[in-house]
Amino acid sequence: MIQFEKLGFRNFNDYVEYFFNTLIVSNKTYEYFVDWKKVKGDINKYLNEISLFNSLTKLEPYQREGHLRELLQKYPQIAEIIPMLIAVRVKKEKIDIFDPEVEDFMTFDFRKSNINETTIPRIIDFCYKIGIIELFDEIKDIYDYLLGVEVGLDSNARKNRSGIIFEGMTQKKVKKLLLGASYRVVENDRNFSLYPSIRRRESGGKTHDIVVYKNERPVLIVECNFYNVAGSKPISIAESYLEMYRVAKEHDIEFLWVTDGSAWRKMKEPLLRAMKEIEWIFNFRMLDSIGKILESP
């Protein structure tokens, strides 16, 4: 059961009340909205191709088809950024489109190796029908345009980024709290993991979010996650960490589960069950008490 007395609570109910009352509603930090490093990195890979495409913005509409044909002949690699212009993530540089005129699917291959005298007319036809040729009437710089496109596409990754952000928040705070103490904090340590010791579970090289060492011996492992929406995953996580806690105790290592998010208010039961077995479960605001875990005998 939760070591509520060591955390300064009179009883288990006081601990539970404090935990649920101090859950944070959102973990949307400044990094949540746009991953600028990724966005710029995706574009900067194609700086030369973008510069070549920019030349189309300087021409009159009637000149663009001929110029695009010349560009594709001399620099076939520019075809690879065409899907980016219409905000499409493609697999193997291919796009399938149903063409009503032929009543069948058309496959357009934008790989550099596929650009030749036969495929160039099809690529140009694609650019006409989908509106890319006319796009050059509206924009003056392809780089700026693609920056906006990639920012929009990156918004789709926010859901997945939420967990990563909370993990980073926790790692940063633990390091700050243990700074100057006789502990070494390692994030996602590939040299130590209890996952292979857990039966009926494939480790798959999975690491712990945090491993705390003292005298080069692991004394605490930390797993963290954040849930905005109720569902089956938080429930299964709660059950799996019961097993993780037991394995950690067998290895004489403390286990801390840091979890947060308003979803827990809608599904208290699985978390309460875990709290009655696992000794240390914190939300983000409770991390200030991490020293009490390390001080415990």
GUKEBA-374931 format. One record per residue: residue number from 1; residue in one letter; chain; y negated, z negated, x of N, C-alpha, C in turn. Coordinates in pm, whole numbers, padded with zeros to 5 digits. Each point is the difference from the previous one (the first is absolute). Example, Ala and Ser with C-alpha at 12.3 -4.5 7.8 and 13.67 -1.06 7.14 Angstrom:
(1 A A (00569 -00780 01319) (-00119 00000 -00089) (-00120 00000 00090))
(2 S A (-00105 00072 -00035) (-00119 -00006 00082) (-00109 -00073 -00077))
//
This chain:
(1 M A (00120 00000 00084) (-00120 00000 -00084) (-00125 00000 00087))
(2 I A (-00109 00049 -00058) (-00128 00001 00069) (-00032 -00140 00054))
(3 Q A (-00047 -00003 00125) (-00039 -00126 00063) (-00142 -00037 -00046))
(4 F A (-00015 -00030 -00129) (-00133 -00019 -00059) (-00072 -00121 00058))
(5 E A (00075 -00106 00035) (-00065 -00119 00055) (-00065 00030 00134))
(6 K A (00068 00077 00086) (-00056 00035 00130) (-00123 00090 -00015))
(7 L A (-00009 00068 -00113) (-00115 00086 -00026) (-00113 -00075 -00070))
(8 G A (00020 -00129 -00027) (-00105 -00083 -00058) (-00001 -00009 -00151))
(9 F A (00110 00037 -00065) (00007 -00007 -00146) (00081 -00122 -00042))
(10 R A (-00036 -00057 -00113) (00069 -00120 -00047) (00140 00031 -00051))
(11 N A (00015 00116 -00060) (00129 00037 -00054) (00012 00152 -00007))
(12 F A (00117 00046 -00037) (00028 00144 -00006) (-00090 00070 -00101))
(13 N A (-00024 -00063 -00114) (-00084 00062 -00104) (-00143 00021 00049))
(14 D A (-00053 -00095 00078) (-00134 00017 00054) (-00005 00120 00095))
(15 Y A (00104 00013 00082) (00007 00115 00091) (00003 00131 -00079))
(16 V A (00087 00006 -00103) (00013 00122 -00080) (-00132 00035 -00068))
(17 E A (-00065 -00100 -00056) (-00128 00024 -00068) (-00103 00055 00098))
(18 Y A (-00006 -00060 00118) (-00096 00047 00100) (00033 00143 00043))
(19 F A (00127 00029 00022) (00041 00133 00044) (-00047 00107 -00099))
(20 F A (00031 -00019 -00127) (-00033 00103 -00099) (-00150 00005 -00030))
(21 N A (-00068 -00111 00015) (-00145 -00002 -00026) (-00080 00064 00113))
(22 T A (00059 00013 00117) (-00073 00054 00115) (00048 00138 00042))
(23 L A (00080 00065 -00085) (00040 00138 00029) (-00124 00089 00004))
(24 I A (-00003 00092 00094) (-00114 00091 00006) (00026 00119 -00093))
(25 V A (-00102 00042 -00068) (00013 00105 -00102) (00025 00136 00065))
(26 S A (-00060 00024 00115) (00011 00131 00063) (-00004 -00015 00152))
(27 N A (00067 00089 00069) (-00007 00003 00145) (-00070 00128 00047))
(28 K A (-00089 00049 -00083) (-00074 00122 00035) (-00108 -00033 00101))
(29 T A (00034 00009 00127) (-00098 -00020 00107) (-00073 00132 00023))
(30 Y A (-00089 00002 00096) (-00074 00123 00030) (00095 00113 00044))
(31 E A (00113 -00037 00063) (00093 00100 00048) (00085 00061 -00111))
(32 Y A (-00003 -00061 -00118) (00086 00044 -00109) (-00037 00140 -00051))
(33 F A (-00127 00030 -00006) (-00046 00118 -00072) (00024 00131 00074))
(34 V A (-00031 00005 00129) (00020 00124 00077) (00052 -00035 00139))
(35 D A (00108 00066 00038) (00050 -00012 00137) (-00067 00110 00082))
(36 W A (-00119 -00031 00051) (-00080 00102 00068) (00069 00056 00123))
(37 K A (00073 -00083 00072) (00069 00048 00120) (00101 00107 -00036))
(38 K A (00074 -00024 -00105) (00100 00098 -00045) (-00068 00126 -00053))
(39 V A (-00103 -00019 -00083) (-00071 00114 -00060) (-00055 00092 00108))
(40 K A (-00072 -00057 00097) (-00060 00082 00107) (00107 00059 00090))
(41 G A (00108 -00078 00022) (00107 00050 00084) (00067 00122 -00060))
(42 D A (00021 00000 -00132) (00063 00112 -00068) (-00085 00127 00012))
(43 I A (-00132 -00018 00001) (-00089 00117 00009) (-00018 00046 00145))
(44 N A (-00015 -00096 00090) (-00030 00034 00139) (00113 00076 00069))
(45 K A (00119 -00005 -00058) (00111 00079 00055) (-00026 00150 -00014))
(46 Y A (-00092 00036 -00090) (-00024 00141 -00030) (-00145 00041 00028))
(47 L A (-00063 -00061 00098) (-00141 00031 00027) (-00022 00148 00034))
(48 N A (00088 00058 00079) (-00017 00141 00037) (00017 00091 -00122))
(49 E A (00101 -00030 -00081) (00025 00080 -00119) (-00116 -00012 -00099))
(50 I A (-00056 -00119 -00012) (-00113 -00022 -00090) (-00121 00079 00046))
(51 S A (-00022 00003 00131) (-00114 00076 00054) (00014 00148 -00032))
(52 L A (00121 00051 00010) (00023 00141 -00033) (-00024 00026 -00148))
(53 F A (00049 -00089 -00085) (-00020 00016 -00144) (-00148 -00009 -00036))
(54 N A (-00075 -00078 00075) (-00143 -00017 -00028) (-00075 00133 00007))
(55 S A (00052 00092 00079) (-00069 00129 00012) (-00006 00073 -00134))
(56 L A (00093 -00030 -00091) (-00001 00064 -00132) (-00119 -00044 -00084))
(57 T A (-00055 -00117 00029) (-00114 -00048 -00079) (-00129 00073 00039))
(58 K A (00002 00071 00112) (-00121 00070 00048) (-00009 00144 -00050))
(59 L A (00105 00043 -00069) (00008 00141 -00039) (-00033 00021 -00148))
(60 E A (-00032 00123 -00033) (-00018 00038 -00139) (00138 00006 -00067))
(61 P A (00009 -00022 -00130) (00130 -00002 -00069) (00085 00124 00026))
(62 Y A (-00062 00118 00002) (00078 00122 00016) (00058 00013 00141))
(63 Q A (-00050 -00079 00097) (00047 00009 00138) (00117 -00095 00029))
(64 R A (00025 -00094 -00089) (00091 -00109 00032) (00147 00042 00007))
(65 E A (00041 00088 -00089) (00141 00038 00001) (00038 00065 00132))
(66 G A (-00081 00093 00046) (00028 00068 00127) (-00001 -00098 00116))
(67 H A (-00096 -00092 -00003) (-00011 -00096 00111) (00119 -00097 00000))
(68 L A (00040 -00043 -00120) (00115 -00091 -00009) (00126 00070 00050))
(69 R A (00012 00130 -00030) (00116 00076 00046) (00002 00002 00155))
(70 E A (-00117 00023 00060) (-00009 00003 00146) (00033 -00136 00061))
(71 L A (-00049 -00106 -00066) (00027 -00135 00051) (00150 -00030 -00003))
(72 L A (00065 00036 -00110) (00144 -00026 -00012) (00079 00081 00101))
(73 Q A (-00046 00121 00030) (00069 00083 00099) (-00015 -00057 00141))
(74 K A (-00121 -00043 00034) (-00026 -00050 00136) (00038 -00147 00017))
(75 Y A (-00019 -00077 -00106) (00025 -00145 00009) (00085 -00045 -00120))
(76 P A (00127 00033 -00001) (00085 -00031 -00116) (00009 -00149 -00031))
(77 Q A (-00033 -00085 00098) (00009 -00144 -00023) (-00101 -00050 -00105))
(78 I A (-00102 00080 -00031) (-00099 -00045 -00098) (00059 -00011 -00139))
(79 A A (00112 00070 -00023) (00063 -00003 -00133) (00044 -00142 -00036))
(80 E A (00026 -00081 00101) (00053 -00134 -00026) (-00100 -00094 -00067))
(81 I A (-00130 00034 00007) (-00097 -00088 -00066) (-00034 00046 -00142))
(82 I A (00054 00115 -00042) (-00028 00049 -00136) (00044 -00101 -00106))
(83 P A (00120 -00058 00008) (00037 -00100 -00101) (-00096 -00119 -00002))
(84 M A (-00056 -00036 00116) (-00095 -00112 00005) (-00125 00030 -00082))
(85 L A (-00038 00127 -00006) (-00120 00039 -00072) (00012 -00025 -00150))
(86 I A (00124 -00004 -00049) (00020 -00025 -00144) (00064 -00137 -00023))
(87 A A (-00013 -00086 00099) (00044 -00140 -00012) (00148 -00013 -00033))
(88 V A (00082 00078 00072) (00144 -00002 -00023) (00072 -00045 00127))
(89 R A (00089 -00100 -00015) (00090 -00039 00108) (00125 00085 -00017))
(90 V A (00033 00079 00099) (00113 00091 -00014) (00115 -00040 00089))
(91 K A (00121 00031 -00045) (00120 -00020 00079) (00036 00132 00067))
(92 K A (00016 -00005 00130) (00037 00118 00078) (-00102 00113 -00017))
(93 E A (-00127 -00039 -00026) (-00111 00097 -00010) (00022 00105 -00109))
(94 K A (00069 -00036 -00108) (00025 00095 -00107) (-00052 -00051 -00134))
(95 I A (-00046 00093 -00084) (-00045 -00032 -00135) (00069 00095 -00097))
(96 D A (00060 -00056 -00105) (00061 00080 -00106) (-00092 00003 -00121))
(97 I A (-00026 00119 -00050) (-00089 00017 -00116) (00066 00092 -00102))
(98 F A (-00010 -00036 -00126) (00048 00089 -00106) (-00108 00102 -00030))
(99 D A (00031 00126 00019) (-00095 00109 -00023) (00027 00061 -00137))
(100 P A (-00091 -00018 -00096) (00021 00054 -00136) (00015 00151 -00004))
(101 E A (-00062 00071 00097) (00006 00146 -00001) (00141 00051 00025))
(102 V A (00073 -00069 00086) (00137 00044 00031) (00103 -00090 -00068))
(103 E A (-00050 -00105 -00066) (00085 -00095 -00071) (00109 -00057 00090))
(104 D A (-00042 -00038 00119) (00095 -00058 00094) (-00076 -00084 00102))
(105 F A (00075 -00080 00077) (-00062 -00082 00102) (-00023 00082 00126))
(106 M A (-00117 -00023 00061) (-00035 00065 00126) (-00007 -00108 00107))
(107 T A (00060 00027 00114) (-00005 -00095 00111) (-00094 00053 00106))
(108 F A (-00099 -00082 00034) (-00098 00036 00104) (00026 -00089 00121))
(109 D A (00024 00066 00112) (00035 -00069 00124) (-00119 00007 00096))
(110 F A (-00054 -00118 00035) (-00121 -00005 00083) (00030 -00036 00145))
(111 R A (00124 00008 00039) (00034 -00028 00139) (-00053 00112 00091))
(112 K A (-00046 -00041 00115) (-00051 00097 00098) (00103 00109 00030))
(113 S A (00126 -00040 00011) (00106 00094 00035) (00028 00103 -00110))
(114 N A (-00051 -00025 -00120) (00028 00090 -00113) (-00114 00097 -00027))
(115 I A (-00108 -00011 00074) (-00117 00086 -00024) (00018 00132 00075))
(116 N A (00004 00110 -00079) (00015 00134 00058) (-00062 00102 -00094))
(117 E A (00013 00124 00033) (-00063 00106 -00079) (00053 00004 -00144))
(118 T A (00121 -00046 -00019) (00058 00000 -00135) (-00050 -00117 -00083))
(119 T A (-00011 -00118 00063) (-00036 -00121 -00076) (-00151 -00022 -00012))
(120 I A (-00079 00060 00088) (-00145 -00021 -00005) (-00059 00043 -00134))
(121 P A (00034 00119 -00056) (-00055 00037 -00132) (00035 -00103 -00108))
(122 R A (00120 -00061 00007) (00039 -00099 -00100) (-00084 -00128 00016))
(123 I A (-00028 -00037 00125) (-00083 -00119 00025) (-00141 00023 -00053))
(124 I A (-00054 00119 00024) (-00135 00033 -00048) (-00002 00002 -00153))
(125 D A (00103 00056 -00060) (00011 00002 -00147) (00004 -00143 -00055))
(126 F A (00073 -00086 00067) (00006 -00141 -00038) (-00140 -00061 00004))
(127 C A (-00074 00025 00109) (-00134 -00057 00014) (-00095 00049 -00109))
(128 Y A (00016 00125 -00041) (-00082 00053 -00109) (00035 -00068 -00132))
(129 K A (00128 00000 -00035) (00042 -00049 -00132) (-00022 -00149 -00018))
(130 I A (00008 -00074 00109) (-00013 -00146 -00013) (-00145 -00046 00018))
(131 G A (-00089 00094 00039) (-00142 -00031 00005) (-00056 -00034 00135))
(132 I A (00077 00017 00107) (-00047 -00038 00133) (-00109 00096 00049))
(133 I A (00014 00127 -00028) (-00101 00097 00045) (-00137 -00034 -00060))
(134 E A (-00001 -00033 -00129) (-00126 -00036 -00065) (-00054 -00134 00049))
(135 L A (00089 -00083 00052) (-00041 -00131 00050) (-00106 00014 00108))
(136 F A (00008 00108 00078) (-00095 00018 00111) (-00141 00033 -00048))
(137 D A (-00016 00025 -00131) (-00134 00014 -00056) (-00067 -00137 -00017))
(138 E A (00081 -00103 -00009) (-00050 -00134 -00036) (-00014 -00095 00119))
(139 I A (00077 00021 00104) (-00001 -00096 00111) (-00054 00066 00127))
(140 K A (-00059 -00082 00085) (-00060 00049 00124) (00078 -00043 00123))
(141 D A (00079 -00106 -00015) (00075 -00050 00115) (00138 -00046 -00045))
(142 I A (00104 00063 00053) (00138 -00030 -00041) (00040 -00141 00041))
(143 Y A (-00048 -00045 00114) (00035 -00135 00047) (-00047 -00106 -00100))
(144 D A (-00127 00011 -00041) (-00054 -00097 -00095) (00077 00005 -00132))
(145 Y A (00033 00123 -00042) (00075 00016 -00125) (00138 -00066 00011))
(146 L A (00070 00026 00110) (00134 -00056 00018) (-00004 -00151 00016))
(147 L A (-00108 -00051 00055) (-00014 -00146 00010) (00000 -00061 -00139))
(148 G A (-00073 00063 -00092) (-00001 -00049 -00138) (00135 00013 -00067))
(149 V A (00068 00113 00026) (00133 00022 -00058) (00097 -00108 00048))
(150 E A (-00001 -00027 00130) (00094 -00098 00056) (-00030 -00141 -00048))
(151 V A (-00127 -00032 -00020) (-00034 -00132 -00055) (00059 -00014 -00140))
(152 G A (-00011 00106 -00078) (00057 -00003 -00134) (00151 -00015 00002))
(153 L A (00068 00075 00087) (00145 -00010 00011) (00042 -00139 00050))
(154 D A (-00082 -00057 00087) (00034 -00131 00055) (-00002 -00108 -00106))
(155 S A (-00076 00021 -00107) (-00005 -00101 -00106) (00136 -00020 -00064))
(156 N A (00086 00103 00008) (00135 -00012 -00057) (00086 -00097 00080))
(157 A A (-00041 -00029 00123) (00080 -00088 00086) (-00041 -00146 -00015))
(158 R A (-00097 -00028 -00086) (-00050 -00137 -00010) (00107 -00099 -00045))
(159 K A (00086 00043 -00092) (00104 -00089 -00049) (00090 -00046 00113))
(160 N A (00043 00093 00084) (00086 -00034 00113) (-00076 -00079 00105))
(161 R A (-00132 00027 00010) (-00081 -00067 00102) (-00023 -00147 -00034))
(162 S A (00013 -00036 -00127) (-00027 -00137 -00044) (00085 -00101 00075))
(163 G A (00132 00027 00010) (00088 -00092 00069) (-00030 -00008 00148))
(164 I A (-00032 00113 00060) (-00032 00003 00142) (-00126 -00080 00028))
(165 I A (-00097 00011 -00090) (-00125 -00073 00019) (00023 -00150 -00008))
(166 F A (00082 -00044 -00097) (00026 -00144 -00012) (00076 -00051 00122))
(167 E A (00092 00081 00049) (00071 -00038 00122) (-00098 -00017 00115))
(168 G A (-00094 00093 00013) (-00100 -00010 00106) (-00091 -00120 -00017))
(169 M A (-00038 -00029 -00124) (-00083 -00118 -00027) (00071 -00128 00045))
(170 T A (00129 -00008 -00033) (00079 -00119 00034) (00017 -00011 00151))
(171 Q A (00033 00110 00065) (00019 -00001 00145) (-00128 -00043 00071))
(172 K A (-00111 00053 -00045) (-00128 -00034 00063) (-00033 -00148 -00016))
(173 K A (00025 -00054 -00120) (-00032 -00140 -00025) (00092 -00094 00077))
(174 V A (00129 00032 00006) (00094 -00084 00075) (-00039 -00003 00148))
(175 K A (-00035 00114 00055) (-00042 00004 00140) (-00125 -00085 00022))
(176 K A (-00092 00007 -00093) (-00123 -00078 00011) (00029 -00149 -00008))
(177 L A (00087 -00040 -00092) (00032 -00141 -00020) (00075 -00059 00118))
(178 L A (00082 00081 00067) (00080 -00051 00111) (-00061 00031 00136))
(179 L A (-00120 00056 00000) (-00069 00033 00125) (-00025 -00127 00082))
(180 G A (00039 00003 00125) (-00023 -00114 00087) (00112 -00102 -00003))
(181 A A (00090 00012 -00097) (00115 -00090 -00005) (00110 00053 00092))
(182 S A (00105 -00078 00013) (00107 00039 00093) (00103 00090 -00068))
(183 Y A (-00051 00096 -00076) (00088 00092 -00072) (-00037 00144 00034))
(184 R A (00099 00085 -00008) (-00022 00143 00018) (00036 00069 -00130))
(185 V A (-00095 00075 -00054) (00020 00067 -00129) (00025 00149 00025))
(186 V A (00113 00048 -00049) (00037 00141 00019) (00015 00067 -00135))
(187 E A (-00068 00111 -00019) (00008 00075 -00124) (00113 00103 00008))
(188 N A (00083 00006 -00105) (00107 00100 -00008) (00079 00011 00131))
(189 D A (00046 -00115 00044) (00071 -00011 00128) (00134 00075 -00003))
(190 R A (00014 00101 00084) (00123 00078 00004) (00108 -00065 00087))
(191 N A (-00038 -00107 00068) (00096 -00067 00088) (00073 -00115 -00068))
(192 F A (-00043 -00034 -00121) (00066 -00110 -00071) (-00003 00025 -00150))
(193 S A (00117 -00012 -00063) (00008 00016 -00145) (00124 -00070 -00052))
(194 L A (-00014 -00067 -00113) (00114 -00063 -00066) (00067 00093 -00100))
(195 Y A (-00059 00114 -00025) (00056 00089 -00102) (00144 00042 00028))
(196 P A (00037 00030 00127) (00141 00036 00024) (00097 -00113 -00032))
(197 S A (-00049 -00126 -00006) (00087 -00114 -00027) (00025 -00021 -00148))
(198 I A (-00076 00069 -00083) (00013 -00019 -00144) (00111 00089 -00054))
(199 R A (00097 -00061 -00062) (00114 00075 -00052) (-00041 00089 -00119))
(200 R A (00077 00107 -00015) (-00019 00094 -00112) (-00139 00062 00000))
(201 R A (-00060 00007 00117) (-00134 00060 00006) (-00012 00083 00127))
(202 E A (-00041 00123 -00016) (-00019 00085 00117) (-00135 -00030 00063))
(203 S A (00001 -00026 00129) (-00125 -00038 00067) (-00090 00120 00022))
(204 G A (00059 00113 00039) (-00079 00122 00018) (-00115 -00015 00096))
(205 G A (00014 -00088 00100) (-00107 -00022 00096) (-00119 -00073 -00058))
(206 K A (00019 -00065 -00114) (-00111 -00068 -00067) (-00047 -00120 00082))
(207 T A (-00130 -00017 00008) (-00059 -00111 00075) (-00064 -00099 -00095))
(208 H A (-00024 -00121 00051) (-00074 -00100 -00076) (-00150 00027 00017))
(209 D A (-00076 -00030 -00103) (-00143 00024 00007) (-00064 -00079 00114))
(210 I A (00046 -00123 00018) (-00052 -00085 00108) (00114 -00084 00055))
(211 V A (00005 -00013 00133) (00089 -00096 00065) (-00087 -00088 00091))
(212 V A (00013 -00130 -00019) (-00076 -00095 00082) (00095 -00063 00101))
(213 Y A (-00041 00006 00128) (00082 -00054 00107) (-00066 -00125 00059))
(214 K A (00085 -00091 00046) (-00045 -00115 00079) (00096 -00013 00117))
(215 N A (-00055 -00002 00121) (00083 -00002 00121) (00100 00115 -00001))
(216 E A (-00048 00114 -00046) (00078 00125 -00005) (00121 -00008 -00093))
(217 R A (00002 -00098 -00089) (00106 -00008 -00100) (-00062 00019 -00138))
(218 P A (00060 00087 -00085) (-00056 00018 -00135) (00014 -00127 -00082))
(219 V A (-00112 -00048 -00054) (00002 -00123 -00078) (-00039 00023 -00146))
(220 L A (-00060 00115 -00028) (-00044 00029 -00137) (-00002 00150 -00023))
(221 I A (00058 00043 -00111) (-00015 00140 -00042) (-00077 00001 -00131))
(222 V A (-00083 00101 -00016) (-00086 00010 -00118) (00019 00137 -00064))
(223 E A (00023 00000 -00130) (00004 00123 -00078) (-00110 -00007 -00104))
(224 C A (-00069 00110 -00024) (-00112 -00004 -00095) (-00001 00125 -00087))
(225 N A (-00043 -00018 -00124) (-00014 00112 -00092) (-00097 -00038 -00112))
(226 F A (-00053 00104 -00062) (-00103 -00018 -00103) (00038 00084 -00122))
(227 Y A (-00015 -00060 -00119) (00039 00071 -00122) (-00111 -00006 -00106))
(228 N A (-00051 00118 -00033) (-00097 00010 -00110) (00069 00020 -00134))
(229 V A (00120 00059 00005) (00069 00040 -00122) (00138 -00064 -00005))
(230 A A (00034 -00055 -00114) (00132 -00061 -00016) (00107 00109 -00004))
(231 G A (00122 -00039 00036) (00109 00097 00000) (00125 -00057 00063))
(232 S A (00097 00086 00023) (00129 -00045 00054) (-00007 -00027 00150))
(233 K A (-00088 00070 00071) (-00004 -00016 00146) (-00037 -00142 00042))
(234 P A (-00107 -00060 -00054) (-00031 -00138 00039) (00115 -00096 -00028))
(235 I A (00072 00023 -00109) (00112 -00088 -00035) (00112 00013 00104))
(236 S A (00031 00123 00040) (00106 00020 00100) (-00042 -00054 00136))
(237 I A (-00130 00010 00030) (-00050 -00054 00127) (00018 -00151 00003))
(238 A A (-00033 -00065 -00111) (00017 -00146 -00008) (00144 -00039 00026))
(239 E A (00094 00074 -00056) (00141 -00030 00019) (00044 00026 00144))
(240 S A (-00048 00108 00060) (00041 00033 00137) (-00055 -00102 00101))
(241 Y A (-00117 -00056 -00029) (-00057 -00097 00095) (00071 -00134 -00006))
(242 L A (00070 -00027 -00108) (00085 -00120 -00003) (00106 00011 00109))
(243 E A (00057 00119 00011) (00102 00022 00103) (-00063 -00003 00139))
(244 M A (-00117 00058 00014) (-00069 -00002 00128) (-00029 -00144 00044))
(245 Y A (-00042 -00083 -00094) (-00029 -00141 00030) (00126 -00071 00052))
(246 R A (00113 00024 -00064) (00124 -00067 00040) (00043 00044 00140))
(247 V A (-00012 00127 00029) (00037 00050 00133) (-00093 -00057 00106))
(248 A A (-00130 -00008 -00033) (-00097 -00056 00095) (00035 -00146 00033))
(249 K A (00037 -00077 -00101) (00035 -00141 00022) (00124 -00011 00088))
(250 E A (00095 00092 -00017) (00119 -00001 00084) (-00035 00024 00147))
(251 H A (-00108 00072 00024) (-00045 00028 00136) (-00107 -00098 00048))
(252 D A (-00021 -00106 -00079) (-00100 -00103 00033) (-00140 00061 00013))
(253 I A (-00032 00089 -00095) (-00131 00065 -00003) (-00062 -00024 -00137))
(254 E A (-00128 -00032 -00001) (-00070 -00018 -00127) (-00028 00137 -00062))
(255 F A (00001 00004 -00133) (-00028 00124 -00071) (-00116 -00022 -00097))
(256 L A (-00101 00085 00008) (-00116 -00008 -00089) (-00014 00131 -00075))
(257 W A (-00004 -00011 -00131) (-00027 00117 -00084) (-00143 -00012 -00052))
(258 V A (-00083 00098 00039) (-00139 00005 -00047) (-00008 00111 -00105))
(259 T A (-00026 -00038 -00122) (-00008 00100 -00106) (-00117 -00031 -00092))
(260 D A (-00057 00105 -00055) (-00121 -00018 -00080) (-00011 00113 -00100))
(261 G A (-00102 -00009 -00084) (-00023 00103 -00101) (00016 -00053 -00141))
(262 S A (-00081 00052 -00089) (-00003 -00050 -00137) (00129 00026 -00078))
(263 A A (00085 00091 00051) (00125 00031 -00071) (00089 -00122 -00012))
(264 W A (-00008 -00092 00094) (00086 -00119 -00005) (-00028 -00087 -00121))
(265 R A (-00119 00009 -00056) (-00030 -00079 -00120) (00081 00049 -00120))
(266 K A (00045 00125 00006) (00076 00058 -00111) (00151 -00013 00020))
(267 M A (00041 -00043 00116) (00144 -00012 00026) (00026 -00122 00090))
(268 K A (-00034 -00115 -00053) (00010 -00124 00076) (00143 -00041 00031))
(269 E A (00091 00025 -00092) (00134 -00056 00011) (00072 00031 00132))
(270 P A (00006 00128 00045) (00070 00026 00127) (-00067 -00068 00119))
(271 L A (-00132 -00010 -00006) (-00070 -00067 00110) (00024 -00150 -00003))
(272 L A (00002 -00058 -00119) (00028 -00144 -00012) (00141 -00032 00049))
(273 R A (00096 00089 -00028) (00136 -00021 00049) (00002 -00001 00152))
(274 A A (-00075 00092 00060) (-00006 00005 00146) (-00067 -00125 00056))
(275 M A (-00104 -00047 -00068) (-00071 -00119 00045) (00087 -00126 -00002))
(276 K A (00102 00000 -00083) (00089 -00116 -00009) (00106 00000 00109))
(277 E A (00003 00110 00079) (00096 00006 00111) (-00069 00020 00135))
(278 I A (-00093 00091 00006) (-00068 00029 00127) (-00104 -00108 00028))
(279 E A (-00009 -00044 00125) (-00089 -00111 00035) (-00147 00040 00011))
(280 W A (-00024 00126 00039) (-00139 00039 00023) (-00030 00131 -00070))
(281 I A (-00080 -00006 -00106) (-00053 00120 -00066) (-00150 -00022 -00019))
(282 F A (-00079 00087 00061) (-00146 -00010 -00008) (-00056 00123 -00070))
(283 N A (-00119 -00017 -00061) (-00081 00117 -00028) (-00101 00012 00114))
(284 F A (-00085 00103 -00005) (-00088 00026 00114) (-00094 -00117 00029))
(285 R A (-00053 -00062 -00105) (-00095 -00109 00020) (00067 -00124 00061))
(286 M A (00131 -00011 -00013) (00071 -00116 00052) (00038 00013 00147))
(287 L A (-00028 00115 00060) (00039 00022 00139) (-00062 -00099 00097))
(288 D A (-00110 -00062 -00040) (-00063 -00099 00087) (00096 -00114 00034))
(289 S A (00105 -00016 -00078) (00096 -00109 00021) (00117 00043 00087))
(290 I A (-00007 00114 00065) (00114 00048 00078) (00034 -00095 00114))
(291 G A (-00099 -00070 00050) (00025 -00095 00109) (00094 -00111 -00041))
(292 K A (00000 -00037 -00129) (00088 -00106 -00048) (00146 00041 00006))
(293 I A (00026 00129 -00010) (00139 00048 00014) (00047 -00018 00142))
(294 L A (-00086 00037 00094) (00037 -00004 00141) (00006 -00143 00053))
(295 E A (-00071 -00089 -00068) (00003 -00140 00041) (00121 -00075 -00054))
(296 S A (00064 00058 -00105) (00110 -00069 -00064) (00119 -00010 00093))
(297 P A (00075 -00111 -00005) (00114 -00016 00090) (00112 00096 -00035))
//
